Amino acid sequence: MKHPGPLFTLLAGVVLAGGIGIVNLATGTGVAPVAGAANAAAASTTAAPPETSEAPKTEAPRADPPARADYAGRVTGGGASVAVSVRDGHAIAYLCDGKKVEAWLQGVTAGGKLDLEGAKNSSLTGSFDAATVTGTVTASGKTWQFTAPTAKKPAGLYRAAPKVKGKPGKVGWIVQPDGSQVGILTTEADSATAPALNFGTGATATVDGAPVTAEPVSGLTGDGDF
């Protein structure tokens, strides 16, 4: 019997190898690429960066209201002036239009708040700090809003109690930070525009032909009776 030659054996091996490859492709038993699997694993195990949030904003602490202060200014829209002096928990204020309307008010302060009262149902409420006083004042049946800055002498509040034709009178003045002034002279009979103060002679005025020295009412310097 004659054995197969080398060429026949080689061809048989090639045919067998091809058949195995076809079977693997048909059944899907091929080995998956290693590189792709490694990349997927790396992506799945990478931690996401932590989220960041802005630090909470904090407001600067408000300064405590001053224990002593003086303010002078005008009501909103003009037409009247207002002065306020604060001293150690007490306050005095004066509203004046320079003609007929005026009101003296007094009261206490607490935590930078004002609650003042005067004659004929006049009142003033508001708040103050180191720069301004802001509030509402009511007098003679009218109500005004106001914001007044701090006042440095000679600006501020003044008063006097002169004799007018032998009878007691009362004068109030408000001197504004710009140097302008307004005041009312009140007697038993009437009210009228007060004579101007002369600071060249030490805050004096001439009332009923006689010189009168005005008394400053200042929470800052402690002048005047609160």
TORTORSE-76556 format. One line per 4 residues: number of its first residue (from 1); for each residue x, z, y of N, C-alpha, C. Coordinates in steps of 0.02 Angstrom, whole numbers, plus 50000, padded with zeros to 5 digits. Layout:
<pts>
NUM> X:Z:Y:X:Z:Y:X:Z:Y | ... $
</pts>
This chain:
<pts>
1> 50043:50000:49940:50000:50000:50000:50044:50000:50061 | 50023:49963:50116:50064:49954:50175:50042:50003:50229 | 50090:50045:50258:50074:50095:50311:50069:50062:50379 | 50029:50092:50427:50022:50062:50494:50088:50065:50531 $
5> 50101:50015:50570:50163:50012:50608:50161:50055:50671 | 50217:50063:50705:50221:50105:50766:50174:50081:50820 | 50167:50017:50830:50124:49991:50883:50052:50012:50873 | 50029:50010:50811:49960:50029:50797:49949:50103:50812 $
9> 49997:50145:50795:49992:50217:50808:49987:50232:50883 | 50027:50197:50923:50027:50207:50997:49960:50188:51027 | 49932:50131:51004:49867:50110:51030:49812:50159:51013 | 49817:50187:50955:49766:50236:50934:49768:50298:50977 $
13> 49829:50319:50996:49836:50379:51040:49807:50367:51109 | 49817:50308:51136:49790:50292:51204:49714:50293:51203 | 49686:50263:51149:49613:50261:51144:49584:50331:51139 | 49617:50376:51099:49594:50444:51091:49596:50482:51157 $
17> 49648:50475:51196:49655:50510:51260:49602:50487:51309 | 49589:50422:51310:49537:50396:51355:49469:50424:51339 | 49456:50431:51273:49391:50458:51253:49381:50530:51275 | 49434:50569:51268:49429:50640:51290:49416:50645:51364 $
21> 49449:50602:51404:49439:50603:51477:49368:50586:51496 | 49338:50538:51460:49269:50518:51474:49222:50576:51459 | 49235:50611:51403:49193:50668:51385:49196:50722:51439 | 49255:50737:51464:49262:50789:51516:49225:50771:51581 $
25> 49229:50708:51601:49194:50686:51661:49119:50691:51652 | 49094:50674:51593:49022:50675:51580:48994:50745:51579 | 49032:50793:51553:49007:50862:51545:49022:50906:51604 | 49064:50882:51652:49080:50922:51712:49123:50981:51699 $
29> 49167:50977:51648:49208:51034:51631:49277:51030:51662 | 49284:50986:51714:49350:50981:51746:49366:51044:51786 | 49428:51059:51799:49451:51119:51835:49445:51106:51910 | 49412:51152:51948:49404:51144:52021:49471:51153:52055 $
33> 49481:51119:52112:49544:51125:52149:49555:51197:52171 | 49614:51222:52162:49630:51291:52179:49634:51301:52254 | 49658:51254:52292:49668:51261:52364:49603:51273:52400 | 49549:51236:52382:49484:51244:52414:49455:51313:52403 $
37> 49461:51340:52344:49435:51406:52329:49470:51459:52368 | 49535:51452:52377:49574:51501:52415:49553:51502:52487 | 49542:51443:52515:49521:51439:52586:49453:51472:52596 | 49405:51460:52549:49338:51490:52555:49342:51566:52551 $
41> 49383:51592:52506:49390:51664:52499:49419:51695:52562 | 49468:51660:52590:49499:51687:52651:49448:51690:52708 | 49406:51638:52713:49356:51636:52766:49305:51691:52758 | 49285:51705:52694:49233:51755:52683:49258:51825:52693 $
45> 49324:51838:52687:49350:51906:52694:49377:51921:52763 | 49375:51871:52809:49400:51884:52877:49348:51921:52917 | 49364:51981:52943:49316:52021:52980:49304:51993:53049 | 49240:51994:53072:49224:51970:53139:49250:52019:53191 $
49> 49273:51995:53249:49299:52041:53301:49244:52086:53326 | 49260:52150:53340:49208:52197:53363:49181:52177:53431 | 49115:52188:53441:49085:52174:53505:49106:52225:53557 | 49116:52202:53619:49136:52246:53672:49080:52253:53722 $
53> 49073:52310:53752:49021:52322:53803:49054:52351:53865 | 49025:52336:53923:49052:52360:53986:49042:52436:53991 | 49092:52467:54021:49087:52539:54031:49031:52554:54081 | 48992:52607:54070:48937:52622:54117:48963:52635:54187 $
57> 48926:52607:54236:48946:52616:54306:48924:52685:54330 | 48968:52716:54367:48953:52782:54394:48952:52778:54470 | 48902:52808:54500:48898:52809:54573:48942:52864:54601 | 48971:52849:54660:49012:52899:54693:48968:52958:54714 $
61> 48992:53019:54705:48951:53076:54724:48937:53076:54798 | 48876:53094:54817:48858:53096:54888:48886:53159:54919 | 48910:53151:54981:48938:53208:55016:48882:53257:55034 | 48899:53321:55033:48850:53371:55053:48832:53362:55126 $
65> 48769:53376:55145:48751:53371:55216:48789:53424:55256 | 48805:53408:55319:48843:53456:55359:48802:53518:55375 | 48835:53575:55380:48800:53636:55399:48784:53636:55473 | 48824:53600:55513:48813:53595:55585:48822:53523:55607 $
69> 48775:53500:55648:48779:53430:55671:48731:53419:55728 | 48746:53369:55769:48702:53347:55824:48691:53272:55818 | 48629:53251:55833:48611:53180:55830:48570:53162:55892 | 48576:53100:55914:48535:53075:55970:48525:53001:55961 $
73> 48463:52978:55972:48449:52907:55965:48379:52892:55991 | 48355:52833:55972:48289:52810:55995:48244:52796:55935 | 48180:52801:55946:48133:52786:55892:48133:52710:55880 | 48111:52691:55821:48108:52620:55804:48062:52583:55853 $
77> 48087:52529:55881:48049:52491:55930:48056:52515:56001 | 48093:52570:56012:48103:52596:56079:48041:52634:56104 | 48043:52653:56167:47986:52688:56195:47993:52763:56198 | 48039:52791:56159:48050:52863:56161:48119:52877:56130 $
81> 48145:52935:56148:48210:52957:56121:48200:53021:56080 | 48245:53033:56035:48242:53093:55993:48312:53121:55984 | 48316:53187:55986:48379:53222:55974:48366:53278:55923 | 48414:53288:55879:48408:53339:55827:48474:53377:55824 $
85> 48470:53443:55822:48530:53484:55812:48518:53530:55752 | 48569:53533:55709:48565:53571:55647:48618:53626:55648 | 48598:53686:55631:48647:53741:55629:48630:53790:55573 | 48670:53791:55521:48668:53842:55469:48597:53855:55442 $
89> 48563:53801:55422:48498:53808:55390:48439:53806:55438 | 48453:53799:55502:48399:53793:55552:48409:53730:55593 | 48355:53706:55623:48360:53645:55663:48311:53647:55720 | 48330:53614:55775:48287:53606:55832:48288:53532:55852 $
93> 48231:53506:55873:48228:53435:55892:48186:53428:55955 | 48198:53371:55988:48161:53357:56050:48144:53283:56051 | 48080:53268:56062:48057:53199:56071:48035:53192:56143 | 48055:53135:56174:48040:53126:56245:48035:53052:56262 $
97> 47983:53033:56300:47979:52964:56323:47998:52956:56397 | 48017:53012:56429:48038:53010:56498:47981:53006:56548 | 47919:53011:56525:47861:53007:56569:47814:53066:56558 | 47777:53062:56503:47727:53114:56490:47734:53146:56420 $
101> 47755:53105:56372:47755:53128:56303:47821:53164:56287 | 47814:53225:56261:47872:53263:56239:47850:53313:56186 | 47898:53335:56147:47883:53387:56097:47948:53422:56077 | 47946:53488:56079:48000:53529:56053:47980:53552:55983 $
105> 48025:53545:55935:48009:53561:55866:48065:53604:55836 | 48046:53649:55792:48095:53692:55758:48076:53701:55685 | 48125:53721:55645:48111:53734:55574:48175:53745:55536 | 48169:53740:55470:48226:53754:55426:48250:53689:55394 $
109> 48311:53692:55368:48339:53636:55330:48360:53661:55261 | 48357:53616:55213:48378:53632:55145:48398:53568:55109 | 48459:53565:55085:48482:53507:55049:48481:53443:55089 | 48492:53448:55155:48491:53389:55197:48422:53365:55217 $
113> 48371:53406:55206:48302:53388:55223:48280:53428:55285 | 48238:53396:55326:48210:53427:55386:48135:53435:55379 | 48110:53492:55401:48037:53503:55403:48024:53546:55465 | 48010:53513:55522:48005:53547:55586:47934:53542:55613 $
117> 47914:53593:55652:47848:53594:55682:47853:53613:55755 | 47803:53592:55794:47800:53609:55864:47728:53620:55886 | 47719:53629:55951:47653:53642:55978:47608:53580:55972 | 47543:53592:55973:47492:53540:55972:47500:53492:55912 $
121> 47513:53522:55854:47517:53485:55791:47574:53434:55788 | 47624:53443:55828:47683:53398:55823:47725:53418:55762 | 47757:53369:55734:47797:53381:55673:47853:53329:55667 | 47903:53348:55629:47959:53302:55614:47983:53317:55543 $
125> 47986:53265:55503:48014:53270:55436:48067:53216:55429 | 48117:53231:55388:48169:53181:55379:48227:53208:55339 | 48282:53173:55342:48343:53193:55306:48403:53175:55349 | 48458:53209:55336:48518:53197:55375:48580:53202:55331 $
129> 48633:53167:55353:48698:53171:55321:48751:53173:55375 | 48813:53160:55357:48867:53166:55405:48866:53111:55458 | 48826:53059:55448:48825:53002:55494:48762:52994:55534 | 48704:53005:55502:48640:52992:55536:48586:53042:55514 $
133> 48533:53043:55555:48472:53078:55536:48416:53025:55537 | 48374:53026:55487:48320:52978:55480:48255:53014:55466 | 48200:52993:55497:48138:53027:55483:48079:53000:55521 | 48026:53042:55524:47963:53026:55556:47945:53084:55601 $
137> 47925:53068:55662:47905:53119:55709:47836:53102:55737 | 47793:53154:55742:47725:53146:55767:47715:53192:55826 | 47687:53164:55881:47672:53204:55940:47622:53167:55983 | 47579:53205:56016:47528:53176:56061:47486:53122:56027 $
141> 47473:53131:55962:47431:53085:55926:47465:53021:55905 | 47530:53016:55915:47568:52957:55895:47622:52975:55844 | 47641:52925:55804:47692:52936:55753:47746:52882:55760 | 47809:52903:55757:47865:52857:55763:47913:52867:55704 $
145> 47947:52813:55686:48002:52816:55639:48067:52814:55680 | 48119:52845:55654:48182:52844:55691:48242:52852:55645 | 48298:52826:55669:48363:52838:55639:48411:52849:55697 | 48444:52906:55699:48488:52923:55754:48558:52939:55729 $
149> 48609:52915:55763:48678:52931:55742:48700:52999:55767 | 48757:53022:55744:48784:53085:55768:48802:53078:55842 | 48799:53134:55877:48812:53135:55949:48872:53181:55964 | 48916:53156:56005:48973:53195:56029:48966:53205:56104 $
153> 48983:53264:56126:48974:53281:56196:49008:53229:56241 | 48973:53210:56296:48913:53244:56324:48847:53222:56292 | 48848:53176:56245:48785:53156:56213:48753:53215:56176 | 48687:53216:56174:48653:53269:56139:48593:53295:56177 $
157> 48574:53357:56162:48513:53388:56187:48530:53442:56239 | 48491:53443:56294:48500:53492:56348:48432:53518:56370 | 48432:53578:56399:48370:53605:56426:48385:53654:56482 | 48334:53668:56522:48339:53715:56577:48270:53743:56592 $
161> 48268:53800:56625:48204:53832:56642:48205:53852:56715 | 48199:53802:56759:48202:53817:56831:48135:53840:56859 | 48137:53866:56920:48076:53881:56957:48056:53819:56996 | 47992:53803:56994:47966:53746:57031:47909:53771:57075 $
165> 47921:53771:57140:47872:53798:57188:47854:53870:57170 | 47904:53906:57149:47895:53977:57134:47866:53991:57066 | 47852:53939:57027:47823:53949:56960:47871:53923:56907 | 47865:53952:56846:47912:53931:56793:47902:53858:56772 $
169> 47958:53826:56761:47957:53757:56736:48005:53751:56676 | 48003:53694:56646:48046:53682:56588:48068:53609:56589 | 48132:53598:56577:48159:53531:56576:48196:53518:56511 | 48185:53461:56482:48222:53440:56423:48255:53372:56437 $
173> 48317:53364:56415:48353:53302:56423:48383:53280:56356 | 48384:53215:56345:48421:53186:56289:48471:53138:56319 | 48534:53149:56304:48587:53104:56326:48610:53063:56265 | 48605:52998:56271:48621:52953:56215:48697:52943:56210 $
177> 48721:52922:56151:48792:52908:56143:48819:52856:56191 | 48775:52811:56216:48798:52761:56265:48799:52787:56336 | 48781:52851:56346:48783:52882:56412:48716:52882:56448 | 48668:52842:56426:48602:52842:56458:48566:52907:56442 $
181> 48519:52926:56483:48484:52989:56473:48411:52983:56492 | 48371:53027:56463:48299:53028:56476:48278:53102:56473 | 48228:53120:56514:48206:53189:56515:48139:53197:56548 | 48108:53255:56538:48044:53270:56568:48046:53341:56597 $
185> 48019:53347:56657:48011:53411:56690:47937:53430:56684 | 47926:53488:56653:47857:53511:56640:47844:53575:56679 | 47787:53576:56713:47764:53636:56748:47693:53652:56724 | 47665:53705:56750:47597:53722:56731:47547:53668:56751 $
189> 47564:53632:56804:47517:53583:56830:47525:53513:56801 | 47588:53494:56786:47598:53424:56769:47665:53415:56733 | 47677:53353:56711:47741:53332:56682:47764:53270:56719 | 47829:53266:56730:47857:53208:56766:47927:53194:56742 $
193> 47953:53137:56761:48021:53119:56742:48071:53169:56770 | 48116:53192:56728:48165:53242:56750:48220:53210:56793 | 48247:53247:56840:48304:53221:56878:48364:53213:56832 | 48407:53165:56848:48464:53151:56805:48515:53207:56806 $
197> 48548:53216:56749:48602:53264:56744:48666:53233:56773 | 48704:53275:56807:48768:53254:56835:48823:53291:56797 | 48859:53255:56755:48911:53287:56715:48975:53296:56755 | 48979:53264:56812:49037:53274:56855:49038:53343:56886 $
201> 48981:53375:56888:48977:53443:56916:48957:53493:56862 | 48967:53475:56799:48954:53522:56745:48883:53523:56719 | 48854:53464:56708:48786:53457:56681:48735:53492:56725 | 48733:53472:56788:48686:53501:56835:48636:53449:56860 $
205> 48580:53473:56884:48529:53430:56913:48498:53466:56971 | 48467:53429:57015:48433:53459:57072:48358:53459:57058 | 48329:53519:57054:48258:53527:57039:48225:53566:57097 | 48175:53536:57127:48140:53566:57183:48189:53587:57239 $
209> 48238:53544:57249:48286:53555:57303:48341:53604:57287 | 48343:53631:57227:48394:53680:57209:48434:53655:57148 | 48500:53671:57146:48540:53650:57088:48522:53691:57026 | 48520:53657:56971:48504:53689:56907:48557:53667:56856 $
213> 48583:53714:56820:48632:53698:56767:48597:53695:56700 | 48606:53638:56666:48574:53628:56601:48613:53663:56546 | 48577:53690:56499:48607:53723:56441:48610:53674:56382 | 48669:53662:56354:48672:53619:56295:48641:53654:56234 $
217> 48606:53616:56193:48579:53642:56131:48616:53605:56075 | 48663:53638:56045:48708:53604:55998:48718:53645:55935 | 48701:53615:55880:48716:53647:55816:48791:53645:55802 | 48824:53592:55826:48895:53583:55812:48938:53636:55847 $
221> 48923:53650:55911:48963:53698:55948:48932:53768:55948 | 48869:53773:55926:48836:53838:55925:48804:53857:55991 | 48799:53810:56038:48767:53825:56102:48691:53822:56096 | 48657:53863:56136:48584:53862:56138:48554:53908:56086 $
225> 48494:53931:56101:48458:53977:56057:48415:53937:56009 | 48426:53944:55944:48386:53910:55894:48328:53954:55872 $
</pts>
